[in-house]
Amino acid sequence: MSVATEIGARHILANAEGFADRLAARAEAMDRSGKFDKEILDEGAALGFVKLIFNDDLELDLSRMPLVHEVTERIASVCPPVAMELGVMRLVSYLLSRFARPEVRDRWLKPTIEGQAYGSFALTEPHAGTDLRGMTTLARREGDNYILNGQKCWVGFAPVASYAIVLCKQESTERDAPTLALVVDMSSPGAKGEPGPELSGFRGLSNGKLSFDNVVVPVGNALQVDGFAGMMDGLNMARIDAASYSCGILRAALEVSVERATTRSAFGKRIGDLPSIQIKLGRMRAAYHAARELAMRATETYMLGNGGDQDIISIAKMTASDLAREHTDQAMQIFGATGLIAYSRVERLHRDAKATQIFDGTSEIHETMLGRRLVNAFAKDGHSGSFMPSWETVRTTETPTGA
């Protein structure tokens, strides 16, 4: 890493630290109200947290993916929904930069990076969650346009989206029909975004549903990639972010648990002197470091292009989210009755951790995909070497000094 790059990384990390401190003062109010806080998100964009994957010329530069993790983890440790909103802004910016035609990219990329436009990443449907091939949103070609019909749900920024990148089938709703990813101007007639049900975790996240009723979308608004493949590339970035949110939640759980164990007295001494509490803290610390290492490894595979190593990304997302859920439960146990107080930090962490096990692919689908690929690889090669780490996969990239 050059001196200039290292100085830049330190500056960004310092900005993230200050932003997190200011955000911490608003996190409980956001959770209580469940309302979207545009002001704090505008500040995050102004500090360059969306632009992290671009150079000064707005060209993609994935070399700072480890820095993206550090910033995301720190923000998520105080307010996961804001970390996710910034992550969605980076995700749609990535897809625009990599796959959109110049005229579409130029219309939406700079405003998104600057926080002047919000884009939705629209995959899930009311009757097709993890089973994306079961989706029924359909685009039919009519001359120079597609006519888009369908619905998407659990979509970030849906109520406030300026545009949406929508995965849909082309001409047919058959399971194996060709797919498109269309950049849809949400001001188009027939396009509508609205809030969804209130969530128990990640409250304050602008989330909801999109509907498309004979929406006219120019053919040139299709991403220049197979729709399913392009969106899976983006989904891998989202899954790395999800691992980073989980790391932030684990970090916060460890911080509050250590403070509680040190300051809470029982039976004439601090509870942190009890072996049962020390064991919880020791395992929590190990879980946090393990999750961080996996998340960082996933970011490094993504830096190499082509959507990263899907197995490593699945392992990181699944493991980090499961550990976050397990150890926020232990944090609540350390707090005892105080941990049950609604909207307290430890109670918020407990709820937010559960959400990480569900979005961007449930823990069950990740373990299923990993197991399936193991079986298929062994059946093909007749040995286990094809899925075991090799010397070629040993980490060679650098992470920001002091991160």
Buried (B, 14 or more C-beta within 10 A) or exposed (E): BEEEBBEBBBEBBEBBEEBBEEBBEBBBEBBEEBEBBEEBBEBBBBBBBBBBBBEEEBEEBBBBBBBBBBBBBBBBBBBBBBBBBBBBBBBBBBBBBBBBBEEBBEBBBBBBBBBEBBBBBBBBBEEBBEEBEEBBBBBBEEEEBBBBBBBBBBBBBBBBBBBBBBBBBBEEEEEEBEBBBBBBBBEBEBBBBEBBEEBEBBBBBBBBBBBBEEBBBBBBBBBEBEBBEBBBBBBBBBBBBBBBBBBBBBBBBBBBBBEBBEEBEEEEEBBBEBEEBEEBBEBBBEBBEBBBBBBBBBBBBBBEEEBBBBBBBBBBBBBBBBBBBBBBBBBBBBBEEEBEEEEBBBBBBBBBBBBBBBBBBBBEBBBBBBEEBBEEBBEEEEEEEBBEEEEEEEEEBEBBEEB
